[in-house]
Amino acid sequence: MTGQRPASSGPLFRPLWGDLHVHTVVSPCAEVEMIPPLIVRQALALGLGFIAVTDHNTAENAAAVVAAARGTGLAVLPGMEVQTREDAHLLCLFETVGQALDWQAIVYAHLPPLENREDVFGAQYVVDETGAYLYTNRRLLLTATTLSAEEAVAGVARLGGLTIAAHIDRRAYSLIGSLGFIPPGLALAAVEVTRADVPIDRRLIGDRPVIVSGDAHRLSEMRADTLFRVCEPTIQELALALRGEAGRRVRVVP
């Protein structure tokens, strides 16, 4: 019948650009322009098919960005950029907001019971899908948790998510910058670098796939440098693409 594909045909792949490291105004170091509707508008202008919301040690604005993107064609993966006790940043990505909030509860339990100092670190605003102010997160977010890298990766996996080592080419707040290496056997889905032309020492990262993301704290930092060949913008498809399985692929385009 018209519009139906034969049962014997293979999966229908789509090339989608993705930026898996985007902050909102609940990250104290993000600019006030990083509100859901402007993030969605910038993503669409860049031709992105999906983004991940990865605020520092929190997922409190993830649902708002998901809601802001509804009906636009942009997919939003809720997530977090967790800071481990080694002072390394890991991107923790999930399929649902519920999973991200479950992870948030675990992370909050491993944060020091300290209040954020806005005069030092910046404000932490929780907003709705229109960008309207709801409340201020008073918890100190820009600090290390007591979770080790191994504990964080395992905890994310138990909730159905995947973990990517953030900006490994930086000296500060990266696994390689903090430790000088990636712990053997650490089940990372990929490693992230900040630019496509960054030289990569394969002795340090092994055969792990590499992506480029914006680590966007302002709209101009969002990037469309990593192309995913997937059937749909989901965690399962993303995981297959990063492993190069079942015809799925990931490619950094300079």
N, C-alpha and C positions, 0 to 999 in steps of 0.2 A: 504494500500500500504506500501511497505517496507520503513522504516525511519519515518513513521508518527505514532503519538500516538493517541489512540482512543479519540474521543471528550469527552468521559465521564471521562477520566483519570484526576488526580489532577495535581497540579503544580509540576514542576521538580525542587526540591531543590538542592542547592549546598552548601557544607561546605566551607566557605572562611575565612581565617585569615585576620584580618584588623588591621592596625595601623593608628589611626585617628588624630595623632598629630606629624607632621613632618615639620621641619623648613628647609629653604633654605638660601643661602648666602645673601638674602635681609634682613634677620633678623640679626641685628648687633651682636648678641651674638652667632651666628652659626659659625662653622668652615668653612674654605674655601673649604673643601671637599664636602660640601652640595650643589652640583650642580646637575642638572636634570639627566644626564646619570648615575652618580654614585649612586644617590638615587634609581633610577629604578633598577640598577644592584643589590644593596643590598637588596631591597625589594624582588626581585625574588629569591635571594640566601636564604632568610629567609622563602620562601614559602608563602609570602603574596599574597592574591588575590586582595586587594585594599589598598590604603593609602589615607590620606587627607593631602593636603598641607596647613599648618596653620602658616603663618608667622605673626610676631607682627604688628598688625594694618595695614596690607597691603596684597594685593593679586597679586602683580606685577610679581611674578615668577610662578604663578599657571599655566598659559597657557604653559609655557616652560616645566614644568614637565608633563603636559598632553600630549604634543607633543612628548616628549622623550619616553613616555610609549606606544605610539601608535604602535600596531602590536606585542607587547610583551606578551599580555595576562594579564598584570597588569592594573587595573582600578585606575584612579586618581580622587578623588573628590576635586575640587577647594574650598578653604576656607580661613579662617583667625583666628588668635587668638587675639581677641579684648580685650583691657584693659579698663574696665569700670571706671566710676568716683569713685567707691568704691575701686579701685585698685584690682579688681578681674579679672581674666582671664577667658574668655569664648571662646570655640571653635565654630566657625560659619561655617557650612558646606553647600555646594550647589551642585546642579546637573551640572550647566554649568559655564563656565568661565565668561560669560556675567552677570549672577546673582552675582557672586563674585565681579566683577568689579563695579556693581551697588552698592553693599554694601560698597565697598571701597570708592566710592564717598561720601557716607553718613558719613563714619568714618573719612575721611579726613576733612570733614567740621566740625567735632567735635574734631579735634586735635588742640593743641595750635600752633600758627604760628611761630614755632621755628625751627632752623636748627640743624641737628644732629652734635654732636661733636664726630668725629671718634676717637680722642685720649682718650675719656672717655668711649664711648659705643661700638665702633667698626664700621667698614664700612658696608654699605648697598648696595650690588651689585645686579643689575638687569642683568640677563643673558638670552641667548637663549637656545634652547633645547639641544645644544651640550655642554653647559656650558661656551660658549664664552661670554666675557664681552660686555654688551651693554651700560650701563651708571650707575651712582651712584645715588641712591635715597638720596637726601639731606635733606628731611623732618625728623624731630625728630619723630621716630616711637616708641622708647622704653619709652613710657610715657602713662599716663591715658588720655582717651577721656573724654568729658563731658557727655557721654551717661550713664545713669543708667543701671543697670542690666536688669530691666524691659523694658526699652526702647530698649536695644540691642536685647533681646529675641523677642520682638514684631516686631522690624524692620526686623530681619532675617526671621521670619515667613511670613511677608508680601511679601517677595521676593521668597518664596517657599523653604527656607532652614530650617535647624534644629540646635539647640544650645545644647551644652554639657558643663557642668561646669568643667573647667580644674583643674587637680591635687588638688582635695579638701582635700587631706591629708597633704598638705604643709601649713606651717604657713604664708608664704608670697604669695601674688598674687593669692589667691583663695577665693571663696565666704565665706567658713567657716573660713579661716584664717583671712580675713578682717572684716567680720561681726559677726562671731561666730555662724551663722545660714544661712540657705537658705531661702530667702524671701518667705513667704506663697503664694501659687498660682503661683509661677514662673514656666512657662511652659517649663522646661528643658526636652530634650529627654533622657538624662542620666547624670550621674556624672562619672568623670574619677578619678582613683587613679593611683599611680605610680608603684605599685607592687601588685601582686595577693595576697600576704600574709598580706596586710595592714588591720588592724582591722577597721571595719566600724561600726559607731554608727548610727543605723537605726533611732534613735530619731531625728537625724539631717537631714537625707536625705529622710526619709519616704520610700515609696515603689519604688523609682526611680531606674532604672537599673544601674548597675555598669559596667564600662569597664576599661581595662588597656591599656594605650598607652605609647609610648616611650618618648614623648616630646623631640624628637631627634634633638639635635643641632650638633651632629656628627654621622657618619654612624654606629658606634658601639652601639648607643643608640636606634636604631630602634628595634621594638619588634613584636613578633608574639605570643601574649598572649590571644587575644580575638578572639573567633571563632563565626562566624555568619552563621546561617542557613537561606539562602535566595535563591531566584531564580536567581538574578543577582545583581551585586554591584552598586545599584542606591540609591539615597536618599529615594525614596519611599519605597524600600525594606528594607533599613536600619531602617527607622522609624517603619515599621511593626515588624521587628525583636526586636527592643528595647522595643516595647510595648507587645511583645509576642503574636502577632495576626496572624491569618490565617496560622498557622503552622510554621511561622518564629520564630527564637529563637536567643538568644545571650548567650554565656557562656564564662566565664573567666577560662582559663586552667592554673593552677600553673606550 
